C-alpha cells in the first residue's frame, strides 16, 4: 500500500491553484467532491513562487492550499517544485543553464532546463526540498513526495565534462583501462591525460542524435547523464527522507523514455510512478507493455499512474479527443496492469501558455456539465466502490520479457547493420503476440530472478552484461525455456565485440554460431520454412541444412537452397512465413534446426533452432518474423510449458489481464473495440463492477469500450 492514510485507489491529479483566485478554488473543491477526487498533486512548477530570491522563501500560498485541501478531505502529493529553475537563478548563477548537443549555451526558458551537474542547481534544489520537509513533513494531508518532474535531457557543459571525467575515473580506475575498454587505438584516440576526454556531441564524436564514431564513449556518456540526473533526484530524496522517513518518495517516469535507465532509477524510489500519454492510434498492447514495464521496474510492485489526460493532449501532432468510454477503459487498463492510483494532468485547464489546450477534469467552461466531467465522476464512483480491494494485488505471469536500457542505447548507437532496427518495436512484437493469445507477460530486467518464470524471452539481446549468460544457463539447465533472437550476444557491457563467433557468451546454451548478418532493405522479405509439426523434427530442408552447416561445407548454401526451393514449390505439410529486417546466417552446433530460410543465397540455412540444455530448451529466432509466425511459435512454446491463457477465447480487440491477492484472482476484461466484445471464461466468479453479481463460466459479453472485472478463486 502506498500510504495507509488513504487505503484505496487514489483518484486525482495535478492541480495548479496558484494560477487561480479564491472564488475558483471554492468551485474546484465543490467539483472535486462531485468527481470523487481525493488526491491533488501541487507545487510541481512553483519554485519561483516558493523562492523569489536566493535568500527568501515564501510558502504563504502553499500553507493556504494545504489547509483548504485538507479541509475538503483531499490528500496531497507534494512536489518539490524543482522541475524548472527560477529566472533569478539563471541570471545570477549561469552554471545552471545547460549546453545543448550542438554546443550552444541555453538562456532561461522552458522547463527541465537545469544542468544536472550545476553546483548552484544541486545546492538550491536540495535546500528547497529541506525547507518543504521542515514545513509540511508532519502535516496530516501529506501522502507522498513527488521529486521534481519528468526528469530528462542531457547537458554538455564544462561542469558535465568535468563530472564525466570523474565518473570515468571511478568506473575504470586508470587511463590504461579506459583506453582498453573504449578501443581507442582505433582512429588514433588514445588518451594520455583525463583532461583530454570531452563529452561526445556534435562538436566531437556524434551527429544526428544517435550516430557516433565511438560507441563506447557515447554509451558511457548516456550512463553518466542518467546517473547525474539520478544523483539530483537522490539529493532531494535524501533531504526529505531525513525529516520524513515514513513518507514515500517518487518521481514520475515516462514509460519507454530513452534517455534514463529506469531499472537503475527504480532502485532509488519507494514507489514507481509514470505518465501515460498514448495517441489515439497507439496499439493498446504497447500501452499495456509500458504499464507492465513500470510494474517490472520494482520486481512487480504496484505503481502509480501519476498522469494521463482526461481527454486530449496538447503536444502531439494530432491531438484527438478520447472517445466516450476510452478514458475509463484506459484508466482501468492501468489498474489491470498494476496501478494503485488513477491520476490526471490536469484537474483544471490552464488559460495561458502551451498547456492551455491540454485536457482537464474541469474544462475552460468551468462547470460540471461536460462529457469529460461526467465520465470522470462515473469512474470516481467506481473507484470509491471498489475501495482498497485491489490494492497491492500482484501479477502472476509465467512468461518474462527482458528489457534493458543500456542494451537499447548500444543498439541505437550501433554503426550497423541497419537503421531500421528498433529495440522497443522488436520487444513489443513478442509481447503483442502473447497478448493476442491472452497470455500474461512480465517486463523484467537483466538481473531479474528468472526462476519465477517458465519462459524467458530476451529479444535482440545485443549487449550481454556480466552474469547474464550464466543466469540464462542456470535457468535453462533447471528446466526453463529461453528465447532470444537475431543480433544477440554480439558485444559486452563496453560495446566491445565478443570474438570467437556470435552469439558470444550465449553460444553454448543456444548450440549455434552466427557467421554473418544480412540487412534487408525495407521492401525486401525472405521466408521462414518449417515443418508443420512444431514439436517434431524439422524435415527435408532443415535436416539438410543442419548436416551441411554442422560439417561447415562450403557448398551448403547452394545445396540447401535447392532443397528449400523444392519444399517451397509445393511440398505438403510445411508452413511458410515472411521475415525481414535482419537475417542471421547461423550454423548448428548441436541445436535442432526447426526452420530454414526460403530465399536468397542462404536459402536452406537455419532460421529457427532449439537446443536442449540440461532439463530445458533454448530457442534462437535468427530473423525478424511476421505476426503469423510469432503467433504460432509462441502458442507452441506456451503449450509445451503448460502456460494457460487467461481466457479460453476472446474477441479480436479484447485485452485480458489479472492481479492476484489473498487467494483471489481479479480478471480484467478490457474491450478496446467500438462494438460489443466477448470472452470465454473457464471458470466463473463475481462481477466486481456489477455489485458482486455472479458470473457463470462460458461466454460473457463486454460492452463496446467497456470493462468487466471478474473476481475468482486464484
C-alpha positions in Angstrom: 0.0 0.0 0.0 1.4 3.4 -1.0 0.1 5.0 2.2 -2.3 3.8 4.9 -3.5 7.4 5.2 -5.7 6.7 2.1 -6.2 2.9 1.8 -7.9 2.9 -1.6 -7.1 3.5 -5.3 -6.1 7.2 -5.3 -8.0 9.4 -7.6 -6.9 12.9 -8.5 -4.1 14.7 -10.4 -2.0 17.8 -10.9 -3.6 20.9 -9.5 -2.3 24.5 -10.0 -4.3 26.7 -7.6 -1.6 29.4 -7.8 -3.0 30.2 -11.3 -6.5 31.0 -9.9 -8.3 33.1 -7.4 -10.1 32.1 -4.2 -13.6 32.0 -5.8 -12.3 29.5 -8.4 -10.8 27.4 -5.6 -14.2 27.1 -4.0 -15.7 25.9 -7.2 -12.8 23.4 -7.7 -13.4 21.9 -4.3 -17.1 21.5 -5.0 -16.4 19.8 -8.3 -13.7 17.6 -6.8 -16.3 16.2 -4.4 -18.7 15.5 -7.3 -16.0 13.7 -9.2 -14.7 11.6 -6.2 -11.3 13.2 -6.3 -9.3 12.6 -3.2 -5.7 13.4 -4.1 -4.1 16.6 -5.5 -0.5 17.0 -6.8 0.6 20.5 -6.1 3.7 22.7 -6.3 5.1 20.9 -9.4 6.4 24.1 -11.1 6.3 26.6 -8.3 9.9 27.1 -7.4 9.7 30.8 -8.5 6.8 31.3 -6.1 8.4 29.4 -3.3 11.7 31.1 -3.5 11.7 34.7 -5.0 15.4 35.1 -4.5 18.3 33.1 -3.2 17.8 34.0 0.5 14.0 34.2 0.7 11.3 31.5 0.9 7.6 32.3 0.8 5.2 29.5 1.4 2.1 31.5 2.3 0.2 30.4 -0.8 1.2 26.7 -0.1 0.2 27.0 3.6 -3.2 28.1 2.4 -3.6 25.3 0.0 -2.6 22.7 2.5 -5.3 23.9 4.9 -8.0 24.3 2.2 -7.4 20.9 0.6 -7.1 19.1 3.9 -10.3 20.7 5.0 -12.0 19.2 2.0 -10.7 15.7 2.8 -8.2 15.8 -0.1 -4.7 14.3 0.4 -1.6 15.9 -1.1 1.1 14.6 -3.3 3.6 17.4 -2.7 6.1 18.1 -5.5 9.4 19.7 -4.6 8.9 22.1 -7.5 12.4 21.8 -8.9 11.5 20.8 -12.5 12.2 24.4 -13.7 14.6 26.8 -12.0 13.6 30.4 -11.4 14.7 33.2 -13.8 16.8 34.9 -11.0 18.8 31.7 -10.7 19.7 31.6 -14.4 20.8 35.3 -14.2 22.8 35.1 -11.0 24.1 31.5 -11.4 24.5 30.8 -15.1 26.1 27.5 -14.4 22.5 26.1 -14.1 22.0 26.7 -17.8 22.5 23.7 -20.0 24.7 23.4 -23.1 22.9 21.6 -25.9 24.0 18.8 -28.2 25.3 21.4 -30.7 27.4 23.2 -28.1 25.1 26.2 -27.5 24.6 27.7 -24.1 20.9 28.0 -23.3 19.2 31.0 -21.9 16.4 31.0 -19.3 13.2 29.4 -20.6 11.2 26.2 -20.9 11.5 23.6 -18.2 13.8 20.6 -17.4 16.3 23.3 -18.3 18.9 22.8 -15.4 22.3 21.3 -15.8 22.3 18.2 -13.5 26.0 18.9 -12.6 25.5 22.5 -11.8 26.7 23.2 -8.2 24.1 26.0 -7.9 21.2 23.8 -9.0 22.2 21.0 -6.7 22.6 23.4 -3.7 19.3 25.3 -4.2 17.2 22.2 -5.1 18.3 20.3 -2.1 17.7 23.4 0.1 14.2 23.9 -1.2 13.4 20.2 -0.6 14.6 20.5 3.0 12.5 23.7 3.6 9.4 21.9 2.3 10.0 18.9 4.5 10.6 21.1 7.6 7.3 22.9 6.9 4.9 20.2 5.8 6.5 16.9 6.8 4.2 16.4 9.8 1.0 17.7 8.1 -1.7 15.0 8.0 -2.6 15.8 4.4 0.8 14.9 3.1 0.6 11.5 1.4 3.7 11.3 -0.8 6.7 13.3 -2.0 6.9 14.0 -5.8 10.5 15.0 -6.5 10.9 17.3 -9.5 9.0 16.2 -12.6 9.7 14.1 -15.7 13.5 14.1 -15.4 15.2 14.1 -18.8 17.5 15.9 -21.2 21.3 15.8 -21.5 23.8 18.6 -20.9 27.3 19.0 -22.5 28.7 22.0 -20.5 32.1 22.3 -18.8 30.6 21.1 -15.4 29.3 18.0 -17.2 32.7 17.5 -18.9 34.5 17.6 -15.5 31.8 15.4 -14.0 32.2 12.9 -16.8 35.9 12.6 -16.3 35.4 12.0 -12.5 32.7 9.4 -13.3 35.1 7.6 -15.7 37.9 7.6 -13.2 35.6 5.9 -10.7 34.4 3.4 -13.3 37.7 2.5 -14.9 40.4 3.4 -12.3 43.1 4.2 -14.9 43.6 5.7 -18.3 45.0 2.3 -19.4 41.8 0.6 -18.6 39.7 3.4 -20.2 41.7 3.1 -23.4 41.3 -0.6 -23.5 37.6 -0.5 -22.8 36.9 2.1 -25.5 39.3 0.5 -28.0 40.9 3.9 -28.5 43.7 2.7 -30.7 41.1 2.9 -33.4 41.4 6.2 -35.3 44.3 7.3 -33.0 42.1 8.1 -30.0 44.5 7.1 -27.2 44.1 9.4 -24.2 47.2 10.3 -22.1 45.5 12.7 -19.7 42.0 12.7 -18.2 41.6 16.3 -19.3 41.7 15.2 -22.9 38.3 13.4 -22.6 35.4 15.6 -23.8 31.7 14.9 -24.0 30.6 13.2 -27.2 28.3 15.6 -29.0 28.0 17.4 -32.4 31.4 19.1 -31.7 33.2 15.9 -31.1 32.1 12.3 -31.8 28.4 12.4 -32.6 26.0 13.6 -35.2 22.3 13.2 -36.0 21.4 12.5 -32.4 22.5 8.8 -32.2 25.3 8.4 -34.7 28.7 8.2 -33.2 32.3 7.4 -34.1 33.0 5.7 -30.8 30.1 3.7 -29.3 32.0 3.1 -26.0 32.4 6.9 -25.4 28.8 7.7 -26.3 27.4 4.7 -24.3 29.3 5.8 -21.2 28.1 9.4 -21.6 24.5 8.2 -21.6 25.2 6.2 -18.4 26.8 9.2 -16.9 24.0 11.6 -17.7 21.4 9.1 -16.4 23.4 8.8 -13.2 23.8 12.6 -13.0 20.1 13.2 -13.1 19.6 10.3 -10.7 22.0 12.0 -8.3 19.9 15.1 -8.4 16.8 13.0 -7.5 18.7 11.3 -4.7 19.8 14.7 -3.2 16.2 15.8 -2.9 15.0 12.4 -1.8 17.6 12.3 0.9 16.7 15.8 2.0 13.0 15.0 2.6 13.7 11.5 3.9 16.0 12.9 6.6 12.9 14.7 8.1 10.0 12.5 6.9 11.4 8.9 6.8 7.9 7.4 6.7 6.6 9.4 3.8 7.2 7.6 0.5 9.1 9.3 -2.3 8.6 9.1 -6.1 9.2 10.9 -9.3 7.2 10.5 -12.5 8.8 8.4 -15.2 7.8 8.3 -18.8 7.4 4.7 -20.0 9.9 3.9 -22.7 11.6 7.3 -22.4 15.1 6.6 -24.0 17.5 8.7 -22.0 17.3 7.3 -18.5 18.0 3.8 -17.2 14.7 3.3 -15.3 15.7 0.0 -13.8 18.6 1.8 -12.0 16.3 4.7 -11.1 13.6 2.4 -9.6 16.0 1.0 -7.1 16.2 4.6 -5.5 12.4 5.2 -5.4 9.9 4.0 -2.8 7.2 3.6 -5.5 7.4 3.9 -9.3 5.1 6.5 -10.9 4.7 7.3 -14.5 2.8 9.4 -17.1 0.8 7.6 -19.7 0.0 9.5 -22.9 -0.8 7.2 -25.8 -2.0 8.5 -29.1 -5.4 7.6 -30.5 -3.7 5.0 -32.8 -1.2 3.6 -30.2 -1.7 -0.2 -30.1 -3.3 -1.0 -26.8 -0.8 -3.8 -26.3 2.0 -1.2 -26.4 0.4 0.8 -23.6 -0.1 -2.4 -21.7 3.6 -3.3 -22.2 4.6 0.1 -20.9 2.4 -0.4 -17.7 4.0 -3.8 -17.2 7.4 -2.4 -17.7 6.7 0.2 -15.0 5.5 -2.6 -12.7 8.5 -4.6 -13.5 11.0 -1.9 -12.5 10.4 -2.8 -8.9 10.1 -6.5 -9.1 6.3 -6.5 -9.7 5.4 -3.9 -7.1 2.2 -1.9 -7.9 2.9 1.6 -9.3 1.3 5.0 -9.6 -0.4 6.3 -12.7 0.7 9.8 -12.0 -0.6 11.5 -15.2 -2.9 10.8 -18.0 -5.2 13.2 -19.8 -9.0 13.1 -19.2 -9.5 13.7 -22.9 -6.9 15.3 -25.3 -3.3 16.1 -25.2 -1.8 19.4 -26.5 1.7 18.4 -27.7 1.1 15.6 -30.2 0.9 16.2 -34.0 -2.8 15.3 -33.9 -4.5 15.8 -30.6 -7.6 13.7 -30.9 -10.3 13.6 -28.2 -10.6 10.4 -26.2 -13.8 8.8 -27.5 -16.6 8.2 -25.0 -15.6 5.4 -22.6 -11.9 5.4 -23.6 -10.7 7.4 -20.5 -12.4 4.9 -18.2 -11.2 2.0 -20.3 -7.6 3.2 -20.3 -7.7 4.0 -16.6 -8.9 0.5 -15.7 -6.2 -0.8 -18.1 -3.6 0.9 -15.9 -5.1 -0.7 -12.8 -5.3 -4.1 -14.5 -1.6 -4.0 -15.1 -0.6 -2.9 -11.6 -1.6 0.8 -11.0 -2.8 1.6 -7.5 -3.7 5.2 -8.4 -5.6 6.9 -11.3 -4.5 10.5 -11.7 -4.7 13.2 -14.3 -2.9 16.1 -15.7 -4.7 18.4 -15.1 -7.5 19.0 -12.7 -8.4 22.5 -14.1 -7.4 23.6 -17.5 -4.8 26.4 -17.7 -5.8 29.6 -19.6 -2.4 30.6 -20.9 0.9 29.2 -22.4 1.5 25.9 -24.1 -0.8 23.6 -22.0 -4.0 25.7 -22.3 -5.4 23.1 -24.8 -4.4 20.1 -22.8 -7.5 18.3 -21.4 -8.6 18.6 -17.8 -11.2 17.4 -15.4 -12.6 21.0 -15.3 -12.7 22.5 -18.7 -12.5 26.1 -19.7 -16.3 26.4 -19.5 -15.8 25.9 -15.7 -18.7 23.7 -14.7 -19.6 20.0 -14.4 -22.0 19.8 -17.3 -19.5 18.3 -19.8 -19.0 14.9 -21.2 -15.5 14.7 -19.8 -16.5 15.6 -16.3 -19.4 13.1 -16.3 -17.1 10.3 -17.3 -14.5 11.4 -14.6 -17.3 11.4 -12.0 -18.6 8.0 -13.0 -15.1 6.5 -12.8 -14.6 8.2 -9.4 -17.8 6.4 -8.2 -16.4 3.0 -9.4 -13.1 3.5 -7.7 -14.9 4.5 -4.5 -17.0 1.4 -4.6 -14.0 -0.9 -5.3 -12.1 0.9 -2.5 -9.0 -0.9 -1.4 -9.8 -4.4 -2.6 -7.3 -4.3 -5.4 -4.5 -2.5 -3.5 -1.2 -4.4 -3.6 -2.6 -7.2 -5.8 0.2 -8.6 -7.9 0.6 -10.3 -11.3 1.5 -14.0 -11.6 2.7 -14.3 -15.2 4.7 -17.4 -16.3 6.5 -15.5 -19.1 9.1 -12.8 -18.6 10.3 -10.5 -21.4 13.7 -9.0 -20.7 14.1 -5.2 -21.4 17.4 -3.3 -20.8 18.0 0.4 -21.3 21.8 0.0 -21.8 21.2 -2.6 -24.4 18.8 -0.2 -26.1 21.4 2.6 -26.1 24.0 0.3 -27.6 21.6 -0.8 -30.4 20.7 2.8 -31.1 24.3 3.8 -31.2 25.4 0.9 -33.3 27.1 1.7 -36.6 25.2 -1.1 -38.3 23.8 -3.3 -39.6 20.5 -1.4 -40.2 19.0 1.9 -39.2 15.6 0.2 -39.1 16.3 -1.8 -36.0 14.1 -0.6 -33.2 14.6 -2.4 -29.9 11.2 -1.3 -28.4 9.4 -2.5 -31.5 11.1 -5.9 -31.5 10.3 -6.4 -27.9 6.7 -5.3 -28.5 6.3 -7.9 -31.3 6.7 -10.7 -28.8 4.6 -9.0 -26.1 1.8 -8.4 -28.6 1.9 -11.9 -29.9 1.3 -13.2 -26.3 -1.3 -10.6 -25.6 -3.3 -11.7 -28.7 -3.3 -15.2 -27.2 -4.4 -13.8 -23.8 -1.2 -14.9 -22.2 0.2 -12.6 -19.5 3.9 -11.5 -19.6 6.0 -9.5 -17.2 8.6 -7.0 -18.3 11.8 -7.7 -16.4 15.4 -6.5 -16.1 18.5 -8.5 -16.9 19.1 -9.1 -13.2 15.6 -10.5 -12.5 15.1 -13.8 -10.9 14.4 -16.0 -14.0 13.4 -19.0 -11.8 10.0 -17.4 -11.3 9.1 -18.0 -14.9 8.7 -20.9 -17.2 9.6 -18.9 -20.3 12.0 -16.0 -20.5 12.3 -14.1 -23.8 15.2 -11.7 -24.5 14.6 -10.1 -27.9 17.7 -8.6 -29.6 20.0 -9.1 -26.6 22.8 -7.4 -28.5 24.7 -6.5 -25.3 25.3 -9.3 -22.8 26.4 -8.0 -19.5 28.4 -9.9 -16.9 26.4 -12.6 -15.3 23.6 -12.7 -17.8 24.7 -15.7 -19.8 25.4 -17.7 -16.6 21.9 -16.8 -15.3 20.4 -18.0 -18.6 22.3 -21.2 -18.5 21.1 -21.9 -14.9 17.5 -21.2 -15.9 17.6 -23.4 -18.9 19.5 -26.2 -17.2 16.9 -26.3 -14.4 14.1 -26.8 -17.0 13.2 -23.3 -18.2 12.7 -22.2 -21.8 14.8 -19.3 -23.1 14.1 -17.5 -26.3 16.4 -15.0 -27.9 16.7 -13.6 -31.4 18.9 -12.3 -34.2 21.6 -9.7 -33.3 22.1 -11.1 -29.8 25.3 -11.9 -27.9 27.4 -9.6 -30.0 29.1 -7.3 -27.5 29.9 -7.0 -23.8 28.9 -4.1 -21.5 31.6 -1.9 -23.0 30.2 -2.4 -26.5 33.3 -4.5 -27.5 32.6 -7.4 -29.7 33.0 -10.9 -28.2 35.3 -12.6 -30.6 35.1 -16.3 -31.3 31.7 -16.2 -33.1 28.3 -14.7 -32.3 26.3 -15.1 -30.1 29.2 -14.9 -27.8 28.6 -16.0 -24.3 25.1 -17.3 -25.3 26.7 -19.7 -27.9 26.9 -22.7 -25.6 23.3 -22.6 -24.3 21.9 -21.9 -27.8 24.0 -24.5 -29.6 24.6 -22.4 -32.7 27.1 -19.9 -34.1 26.3 -17.0 -36.4 28.6 -16.3 -39.3 27.1 -13.2 -41.0 24.2 -10.8 -40.6 22.3 -9.8 -43.7 20.4 -6.4 -43.6 17.3 -6.4 -45.8 16.0 -3.2 -47.4 12.6 -2.1 -46.1 10.8 -3.6 -49.1 12.8 -6.9 -49.0 11.4 -10.1 -47.5 12.7 -13.6 -47.0 10.7 -16.7 -46.0 10.8 -18.9 -43.0 10.0 -22.5 -44.0 9.4 -25.1 -41.3 7.9 -28.5 -40.5 4.1 -28.5 -39.8 4.8 -30.4 -36.6 6.3 -27.8 -34.3 7.0 -30.4 -31.7 8.6 -32.8 -34.2 11.9 -32.7 -36.0 12.3 -30.3 -38.9 12.0 -32.1 -42.3 14.0 -32.2 -45.5 15.3 -28.6 -45.8 16.2 -28.2 -42.1 17.8 -31.6 -41.9 19.9 -31.0 -45.0 20.8 -27.5 -43.7 21.8 -29.0 -40.3 24.0 -31.6 -41.9 25.6 -29.1 -44.2 26.2 -26.4 -41.7 27.5 -28.7 -39.0 30.0 -30.0 -41.4 31.0 -26.5 -42.4 30.6 -27.4 -46.1 31.5 -24.6 -48.5 28.6 -25.5 -50.8 26.0 -25.7 -48.0 24.1 -22.6 -49.2 23.8 -23.9 -52.8 22.7 -27.4 -51.8 20.3 -26.3 -49.2 18.9 -23.7 -51.5 17.8 -26.4 -53.9 16.2 -28.4 -51.2 14.3 -25.4 -49.9 13.1 -24.5 -53.4 11.6 -28.0 -53.8 9.7 -27.6 -50.5 8.5 -24.1 -51.1 7.4 -25.1 -54.6 4.6 -27.3 -53.3 5.6 -29.9 -50.8 2.7 -30.6 -48.4 2.8 -30.4 -44.6 5.1 -27.3 -44.4 4.3 -23.8 -43.2 5.8 -20.6 -44.6 6.1 -17.2 -43.0 7.6 -13.9 -44.0 10.6 -12.3 -42.4 12.7 -9.2 -42.9 14.9 -6.6 -41.3 17.9 -8.8 -40.4 18.8 -12.4 -41.2 21.5 -14.1 -39.2 23.3 -16.8 -41.1 23.8 -19.4 -38.5 25.2 -22.9 -38.1 24.1 -25.6 -35.7 26.5 -26.8 -33.0 24.1 -29.3 -31.6 20.9 -27.3 -31.8 17.9 -28.9 -33.7 17.0 -26.9 -36.8 13.3 -26.3 -36.8 13.0 -23.9 -39.7 15.2 -22.6 -42.6 15.3 -19.6 -44.9 13.4 -19.9 -48.1 15.2 -17.4 -50.4 18.5 -15.8 -51.4 21.9 -17.4 -51.4 21.4 -18.6 -47.8 18.1 -20.4 -48.5 18.1 -23.7 -46.5 20.3 -22.3 -43.7 18.7 -22.4 -40.3 16.2 -19.6 -39.4 14.9 -21.2 -36.1 16.7 -23.5 -33.8 16.2 -25.1 -30.4 18.9 -26.5 -28.2 18.4 -28.9 -25.3 20.5 -27.8 -22.4 20.1 -29.7 -19.2 16.4 -30.1 -18.5 15.3 -27.1 -20.6 15.5 -25.7 -24.1 16.9 -22.6 -25.7 15.4 -21.1 -28.9 17.1 -18.9 -31.4 15.0 -16.9 -33.8 17.5 -15.8 -36.4 15.4 -13.1 -38.2 12.5 -10.7 -37.5 9.5 -12.8 -38.3 5.9 -11.7 -39.2 3.0 -11.7 -36.8 1.7 -15.1 -38.0 5.0 -16.8 -37.2 5.2 -15.4 -33.7 1.6 -16.3 -33.0 2.1 -20.0 -34.0 5.6 -20.2 -32.4 4.6 -18.7 -29.0 1.4 -20.7 -28.9 3.5 -23.9 -29.2 6.1 -22.7 -26.7 3.3 -21.9 -24.2 1.6 -25.2 -24.7 4.8 -27.1 -24.2 5.3 -25.3 -20.9 1.8 -25.7 -19.6 1.1 -22.0 -19.8 -2.7 -21.4 -20.0 -4.2 -18.2 -21.4 -6.2 -16.0 -19.1 -9.4 -16.8 -21.0 -10.1 -19.7 -23.4 -11.0 -17.4 -26.3 -11.9 -13.8 -26.8 -13.0 -11.3 -29.4 -10.3 -9.6 -31.5 -9.9 -6.3 -29.6 -10.5 -7.7 -26.1 -7.5 -7.4 -23.7 -7.1 -9.5 -20.6 -5.0 -9.0 -17.5 -5.0 -10.4 -14.0 -4.0 -9.4 -10.5 -3.8 -11.8 -7.5 -4.3 -11.1 -3.8 -5.2 -13.1 -0.7 -6.3 -16.2 -2.8 -8.4 -14.1 -5.1 -7.7 -13.5 -8.8 -9.1 -10.4 -10.4 -9.6 -11.0 -14.1 -9.8 -7.8 -16.2 -11.7 -7.9 -19.5 -11.0 -4.7 -21.4 -12.8 -4.2 -24.7 -10.9 -1.8 -27.0 -13.4 -2.2 -29.9 -16.2 0.2 -30.7 -18.6 -2.8 -30.7 -19.5 -5.4 -28.1 -16.9 -7.9 -27.3 -16.8 -11.2 -25.5 -14.6 -13.7 -23.7 -14.9 -17.4 -22.9 -14.3 -17.9 -19.2 -13.1 -21.3 -18.0 -14.4 -20.6 -14.5 -17.0 -18.2 -13.2 -16.8 -15.6 -10.4 -18.2 -12.3 -9.2 -18.6 -9.1 -11.2 -16.7 -6.6 -9.2 -18.1 -3.6 -11.1 -21.5 -5.1 -11.2 -22.2 -5.1 -7.4 -20.7 -8.6 -7.0 -23.3 -10.3 -9.2 -22.5 -13.9 -10.0 -20.9 -14.6 -13.4 -21.0 -18.2 -14.8 -18.3 -19.9 -16.8 -18.6 -19.7 -20.5 -19.1 -16.8 -22.8 -19.5 -13.3 -21.2 -20.1 -10.1 -23.1 -18.2 -6.9 -22.6 -19.7 -3.6 -23.8 -18.1 -1.5 -26.5 -15.0 0.2 -25.0 -16.2 -1.4 -21.7 -14.6 -3.1 -18.7 -15.5 -6.1 -16.6 -13.6 -7.3 -13.5 -14.3 -10.8 -12.5 -13.3 -11.9 -9.0 -12.3 -15.6 -9.0 -10.6 -18.0 -6.7 -6.9 -18.0 -7.6 
